[in-house]
Amino acid sequence: MSGNTITQSVTPSANTAAALVSATVVGANPAVATAARQTLAQSRAARELGLKRGEFDLAVRLGCIRTVPDEGGGGRRVARAEIDRVMSEDGFPDGLKKRVEAVGTSEGAALMDVTAARFTRFARLGFVVPVKFYLNRYRAVVWLYLAEELRQFAEAEENTPLLNGRTPEGLRDQLDAGLDLRARNWRGRHVGFLLRQTEDPWARAAAVASLLDPAQVVEIVADPYERAYMNRFDPERTTHGAPDSPAAHVAARIMTAEDPDEISWLRSDLANTLQEARAHRRAPRPTPKPATPVVSRERPRVNEEWRQPGAARQQAEGRQTIDEPERPRRLLGWLRRRNP
């Protein structure tokens, strides 16, 4: 009986300790723990939906899959309810994969039944917009386009002259002048995705600022504390090669606005968004230190009257001095009286 009693008394303590350890690992806040169980990391969500990671990222950018902020402070996650919604759509998973299918120039030209050269002219003129890019082994930029958008462009009747006839003279002049809107159109699409991901004004300002040269941002956001606070919301950038490598410089040039009218538009948008952010929440600043009382190092002045000798001090006090004869010592006076 005693052994059974001891066993029963130890078992609840072990369960309690395990529960405490589990609560510590998940988080002290029960709401955070519950939210973590109801959401999935993006890598796991991609596996459950049967998508490659690149396809999943593109689906998120296009708004096909909605993500939520991680309550624990990490990256964005996908709610379990969102996974269920996507899987319940008609035609899943083929329909979802079709919407996120991205193709290069050769495949795009084949879909539209045109030559690769004509397709490139369409892209440079902005008729088709890239959805992503990467750098090949020669550090050449490879643009990718949504296959679904290319099919829609080819099926539209108003585009038949462009697909079959000669390029209009005005468009040829623009091409001869070096017009190439691929990078600019990609930036416009990219900033739209960043703005859809958040409602916080400071994060929206950071999204717009990410497409401007840092010198342009300093001119608009002159306060260093505001710039530092805005940088906390700087969107995550896709890396292309090691930092400061030639590939990284090529990618940075694509991600930075170059055309004067594009820069002007982004500067204006950043200024307006910054005003909204200031009205919504002021940027934090360091707490000013309390003023330290100034201790005077000047030596206290001493009344100069007490530095004077006795007679002079008496005169300074306004008292008259009386000259009195010095009294002789007693023995000397007695001797003087004895001698006639």
Disulfide bonds with the S-S distance in Angstrom:
none
